[in-house]
Amino acid sequence: MITQQTVEITRNEPISDGYHRIRLNCGMHYASATPGQFVTIRLPDQAEPLLRRPFSIHRLPSGDADTLQIEILYRVVGGFTRQLVRQVPGNELDILGPIGHGFSVRLYEHPVAIAAGGIGVAPLVFLAERLKQAGMDMNRVMVFLGGRTGTDILCEGIFSSLGMQVSVATEDGTAGEKGLVTEPLQKWIKDNNPKMIYACGPHPMLKAVGEIAQSHGIACEVSIETLMACGLGVCMGCAVSTNDAGEGYRHVCKDGPVFDARVLV
């Protein structure tokens, strides 16, 4: 059930250079949210920016008996996030959610890969926690984190604490292997027999991951990062091309943001 609420900020703190994590009180209906779904946010009583801003649900930490909390991981890149980073506990935000189609959470007997590029890690932490809750053997889950530089590598400790193995790659070599995150992913696939790849990150990365999955006959779900206007499938501002002759285009906000990589052009 998509609900609009005014919610209280309980925490807003930096986790890396240019990256912050904000925690919000919210309604109990978020207990049924799925990894990959998102919320749209605006600052109450402010006309600018005009459009709400979308953010993946990062985590669902427990609140008290009558309250659930959600966490949003965000990068400070524009006017709205520069305002967001100045918000303090006790301030309020207007949120709409949970919105969209998320990742499938299944148990696999074969290895599973999670690939994240930069801020694309945000919904994948929620996914990892739900896989563990579902009873997945976390030794079978390999996480690949990539970024331009070391400060873009986020949440490595969270994945490790869940019992997953983590591989890191940065383009400048300041953390982990030097290169793209797809390079260690390809090497790992050759020595394992994965049945699923989950991915979120920049479009070129998702394209590369989708092609790798297709070439090896591996199922792949990708979460697309894009600008949205309404967030409800009305304005067509987030339409993407698909291979589905009957559809042609789909809305990232309503039909996604998670898609089977095979349907995307």
LINCORWO-V467711 format. One line per field, one symbol per residue. psi: psi as a letter, one per 30 degrees, with the letter a starting at -180 (. if undefined). A space follows every 10 residues. Layout:
psi: ???
This chain:
psi: kkkkljlkkf kjlkfljgkl kkkkkllfff fgkkkflllk klkkgkfkle klkkkkkeli kkbafgklkl kkklkjfaee feeeffklkf llljkkakka kalkjlkkfl lkkkkkjbff feffeeeeee eeefgkjfff kkkjkllele ffjkgeeeee ffglkkkkkk efgfkalkal ffefeeeeef glilfkkkkk aleeeeeeee eeeefghkkk kkkkklkkde gggefgfgkk klgjefeell keeefbfklk fffk.
